[in-house]
Amino acid sequence: MLEKPIRFTPHAEQSLLARLISRKEVEETVRSPDREEDARPPRRVASRQFFDELLKKEMLLRVITEESADGIQVITLYKTSKITKYLIP
């Protein structure tokens, strides 16, 4: 089965640049999240812990998406140091 393509909204593209987050990190988070949860329908939030090379510390990447039959659209994204706040169920 083929993986659905991941597309970025203009807002998400701006967030990549402004927050210095790599597209690769976002795609890994969407494809293999540490935790996934429902948000306001039809949105979902994928979270994954990663080592931020710029900050030299562990961070949590949160990616808000909307999935459709033809792909996954990244609405927005951000990184946070509040790992336990979001990863503890």
N, CA, C and O of each residue as an XYZ file, in Angstrom:
356
protein
N       0.840     -1.195      0.000
C       0.000      0.000      0.000
C       0.876      1.246      0.000
O       1.827      1.344      0.775
N       0.559      2.178     -0.852
C       1.320      3.417     -0.932
C       0.935      4.360      0.201
O      -0.224      4.428      0.611
N       1.941      5.090      0.698
C       1.657      6.091      1.717
C       1.030      7.306      1.060
O       1.380      7.670     -0.063
N       0.105      7.925      1.765
C      -0.526      9.129      1.244
C       0.501     10.259      1.202
O       1.364     10.347      2.075
N       0.408     11.116      0.195
C       1.332     12.250      0.139
C       1.029     13.253      1.254
O      -0.118     13.411      1.672
N       2.069     13.918      1.719
C       1.932     14.950      2.744
C       2.086     16.300      2.061
O       3.074     16.552      1.372
N       1.098     17.161      2.260
C       1.119     18.510      1.689
C       1.102     19.532      2.824
O       0.579     19.265      3.905
N       1.671     20.684      2.568
C       1.771     21.736      3.576
C       0.954     22.954      3.151
O       1.050     23.397      2.007
N       0.150     23.496      4.068
C      -0.555     24.748      3.794
C       0.476     25.874      3.771
O       1.585     25.705      4.279
N       0.125     27.014      3.191
C       1.055     28.146      3.242
C       1.445     28.510      4.685
O       2.596     28.853      4.952
N       0.489     28.434      5.600
C       0.786     28.718      7.011
C       1.818     27.734      7.559
O       2.748     28.138      8.256
N       1.661     26.451      7.251
C       2.614     25.443      7.716
C       3.989     25.681      7.106
O       5.002     25.508      7.785
N       4.041     26.074      5.842
C       5.318     26.395      5.190
C       6.014     27.542      5.922
O       7.222     27.491      6.154
N       5.259     28.568      6.282
C       5.819     29.698      7.024
C       6.313     29.253      8.391
O       7.354     29.714      8.858
N       5.568     28.354      9.034
C       5.958     27.852     10.351
C       7.268     27.071     10.289
O       8.089     27.154     11.202
N       7.461     26.314      9.211
C       8.725     25.593      9.037
C       9.898     26.563      9.087
O      10.885     26.326      9.784
N       9.782     27.645      8.349
C      10.861     28.626      8.274
C      11.018     29.417      9.571
O      12.128     29.572     10.080
N       9.912     29.910     10.096
C       9.960     30.755     11.289
C      10.443     29.999     12.525
O      11.131     30.560     13.378
N      10.076     28.728     12.613
C      10.414     27.950     13.808
C      11.629     27.057     13.603
O      11.999     26.282     14.486
N      12.247     27.172     12.431
C      13.459     26.412     12.107
C      13.272     24.910     12.333
O      14.054     24.258     13.025
N      12.213     24.392     11.726
C      11.886     22.973     11.815
C      12.042     22.379     10.417
O      11.584     22.962      9.435
N      12.686     21.225     10.335
C      12.897     20.616      9.020
C      11.645     19.883      8.540
O      10.885     19.322      9.329
N      11.463     19.909      7.247
C      10.349     19.190      6.617
C      10.445     17.700      6.938
O       9.428     17.038      7.148
N      11.676     17.175      6.976
C      11.895     15.759      7.287
C      11.363     15.407      8.682
O      10.724     14.369      8.857
N      11.625     16.271      9.677
C      11.131     16.023     11.040
C       9.604     15.995     11.065
O       9.005     15.163     11.747
N       8.986     16.897     10.327
C       7.523     16.953     10.275
C       6.963     15.685      9.635
O       6.016     15.088     10.148
N       7.551     15.280      8.518
C       7.066     14.081      7.839
C       7.250     12.835      8.700
O       6.383     11.962      8.703
N       8.361     12.735      9.431
C       8.570     11.604     10.337
C       7.542     11.610     11.459
O       7.070     10.555     11.884
N       7.199     12.792     11.934
C       6.201     12.901     13.001
C       4.829     12.465     12.509
O       4.110     11.765     13.223
N       4.462     12.866     11.309
C       3.162     12.485     10.741
C       3.114     10.980     10.478
O       2.097     10.341     10.749
N       4.190     10.412      9.958
C       4.213      8.990      9.602
C       4.415      8.063     10.807
O       3.877      6.956     10.832
N       5.192      8.512     11.810
C       5.501      7.660     12.967
C       5.454      8.461     14.271
O       6.491      8.669     14.901
N       4.282      8.906     14.676
C       4.198      9.719     15.892
C       4.397      8.880     17.157
O       4.098      7.686     17.178
N       4.904      9.521     18.201
C       4.962      8.882     19.513
C       3.557      8.827     20.113
O       3.220      7.913     20.866
N       2.754      9.822     19.761
C       1.375      9.884     20.242
C       0.533     10.606     19.193
O       0.983     11.557     18.553
N      -0.690     10.133     19.036
C      -1.624     10.763     18.106
C      -2.945     10.936     18.835
O      -3.372     10.055     19.581
N      -3.588     12.069     18.618
C      -4.847     12.337     19.313
C      -5.780     13.139     18.417
O      -5.353     13.822     17.486
N      -7.059     13.035     18.728
C      -8.051     13.809     17.992
C      -7.994     15.257     18.442
O      -7.734     15.556     19.607
N      -8.240     16.137     17.504
C      -8.411     17.560     17.794
C      -9.814     17.907     17.307
O     -10.657     17.021     17.168
N     -10.066     19.169     17.051
C     -11.383     19.535     16.528
C     -11.546     18.875     15.161
O     -10.746     19.130     14.260
N     -12.579     18.022     14.986
C     -12.746     17.287     13.728
C     -12.746     18.221     12.531
O     -13.342     19.297     12.589
N     -12.102     17.837     11.469
C     -11.477     16.548     11.158
C      -9.976     16.517     11.469
O      -9.245     15.706     10.902
N      -9.528     17.372     12.342
C      -8.087     17.492     12.604
C      -7.586     16.485     13.634
O      -8.309     16.028     14.518
N      -6.286     16.166     13.461
C      -5.581     15.280     14.397
C      -4.258     15.932     14.750
O      -3.722     16.743     13.995
N      -3.740     15.559     15.916
C      -2.447     16.076     16.362
C      -1.491     14.902     16.508
O      -1.762     13.951     17.241
N      -0.375     14.983     15.805
C       0.683     13.972     15.909
C       1.833     14.613     16.687
O       2.230     15.742     16.401
N       2.365     13.883     17.674
C       3.469     14.390     18.493
C       4.612     13.395     18.471
O       4.403     12.182     18.509
N       5.839     13.931     18.408
C       7.019     13.070     18.430
C       8.183     13.816     19.057
O       8.439     14.981     18.756
N       8.875     13.118     19.930
C      10.047     13.673     20.579
C      11.243     13.583     19.630
O      11.405     12.592     18.919
N      12.077     14.625     19.625
C      13.268     14.624     18.770
C      14.348     15.490     19.399
O      14.073     16.306     20.278
N      15.585     15.301     18.938
C      16.693     16.122     19.424
C      16.852     17.307     18.486
O      17.144     17.139     17.302
N      16.660     18.500     19.019
C      16.782     19.721     18.230
C      18.256     20.107     18.151
O      18.862     20.475     19.158
N      18.824     20.022     16.966
C      20.247     20.317     16.764
C      20.574     21.780     17.047
O      21.669     22.081     17.524
N      19.660     22.681     16.767
C      19.912     24.102     17.013
C      19.910     24.428     18.499
O      20.773     25.161     18.981
N      18.949     23.887     19.216
C      18.832     24.159     20.646
C      19.667     23.203     21.493
O      19.886     23.440     22.681
N      20.130     22.120     20.870
C      20.941     21.096     21.555
C      20.208     20.486     22.748
O      20.780     20.316     23.825
N      18.918     20.156     22.533
C      18.152     19.488     23.585
C      16.949     18.770     23.000
O      16.543     19.011     21.863
N      16.393     17.886     23.808
C      15.194     17.151     23.407
C      14.003     18.110     23.379
O      13.804     18.921     24.283
N      13.228     17.983     22.317
C      12.034     18.806     22.148
C      10.900     17.900     21.677
O      11.114     16.739     21.329
N       9.716     18.446     21.676
C       8.542     17.735     21.187
C       8.003     18.508     19.988
O       7.783     19.717     20.062
N       7.796     17.801     18.891
C       7.218     18.409     17.699
C       5.747     18.020     17.658
O       5.404     16.842     17.763
N       4.881     19.016     17.505
C       3.434     18.790     17.412
C       2.984     19.261     16.040
O       3.257     20.390     15.632
N       2.283     18.369     15.332
C       1.850     18.651     13.966
C       0.341     18.440     13.873
O      -0.163     17.354     14.161
N      -0.363     19.479     13.470
C      -1.814     19.403     13.316
C      -2.107     19.122     11.840
O      -1.659     19.852     10.957
N      -2.867     18.052     11.590
C      -3.128     17.607     10.225
C      -4.617     17.407      9.966
O      -5.430     17.306     10.884
N      -4.935     17.355      8.683
C      -6.261     16.933      8.212
C      -6.018     15.888      7.137
O      -5.278     16.130      6.183
N      -6.639     14.729      7.291
C      -6.457     13.652      6.323
C      -7.676     13.542      5.419
O      -8.816     13.666      5.867
N      -7.411     13.306      4.136
C      -8.481     13.077      3.171
C      -8.106     11.859      2.341
O      -7.050     11.262      2.549
N      -8.958     11.495      1.415
C      -8.704     10.322      0.587
C      -7.449     10.477     -0.262
O      -6.790      9.487     -0.581
N      -7.112     11.712     -0.632
C      -5.969     11.913     -1.520
C      -4.685     12.375     -0.824
O      -3.681     12.611     -1.495
N      -4.695     12.509      0.504
C      -3.450     12.890      1.170
C      -3.648     13.421      2.578
O      -4.755     13.448      3.116
N      -2.537     13.840      3.147
C      -2.518     14.404      4.495
C      -2.035     15.836      4.374
O      -0.967     16.096      3.819
N      -2.825     16.763      4.896
C      -2.448     18.169      4.822
C      -1.987     18.630      6.202
O      -2.697     18.470      7.195
N      -0.785     19.208      6.245
C      -0.261     19.783      7.483
C      -0.817     21.199      7.587
O      -0.578     22.041      6.722
N      -1.567     21.445      8.665
C      -2.205     22.735      8.878
C      -1.241     23.689      9.578
O      -1.041     24.820      9.136
N      -0.650     23.222     10.667
C       0.332     24.009     11.402
C       1.213     23.066     12.202
O       0.939     21.870     12.296
N       2.274     23.616     12.777
C       3.219     22.811     13.536
C       3.998     23.710     14.476
O       4.153     24.907     14.237
N       4.486     23.101     15.556
C       5.334     23.838     16.485
C       6.130     22.861     17.317
O       5.777     21.687     17.432
N       7.224     23.364     17.905
C       8.013     22.539     18.812
C       7.922     23.159     20.195
O       7.777     24.372     20.353
N       8.014     22.282     21.197
C       7.913     22.719     22.582
C       8.858     21.899     23.453
O       9.188     20.758     23.128
N       9.281     22.485     24.545
C      10.113     21.757     25.499
C       9.251     21.047     26.551
O       9.778     20.309     27.384
N       7.943     21.263     26.518
C       7.021     20.679     27.502
C       6.628     19.259     27.090
O       5.468     18.973     26.792
N       7.616     18.396     27.084
C       7.419     17.015     26.603
C       6.429     16.255     27.465
O       5.507     15.635     26.933
N       6.591     16.284     28.762
C       5.709     15.485     29.630
C       4.271     16.019     29.609
O       3.331     15.255     29.826
N       4.096     17.281     29.357
C       2.740     17.839     29.295
C       1.909     17.192     28.198
O       0.710     16.969     28.368
N       2.549     16.889     27.070
C       1.823     16.370     25.917
C       1.943     14.864     25.708
O       1.060     14.260     25.100
N       3.008     14.251     26.196
C       3.204     12.812     25.946
C       2.633     11.913     27.027
O       2.401     10.729     26.783
N       2.403     12.451     28.214
C       1.817     11.635     29.271
C       0.308     11.550     29.025
O      -0.363     12.580     28.954
N      -0.229     10.336     28.896
C      -1.673     10.198     28.592
C      -2.564     10.647     29.733
O      -3.789     10.588     29.620
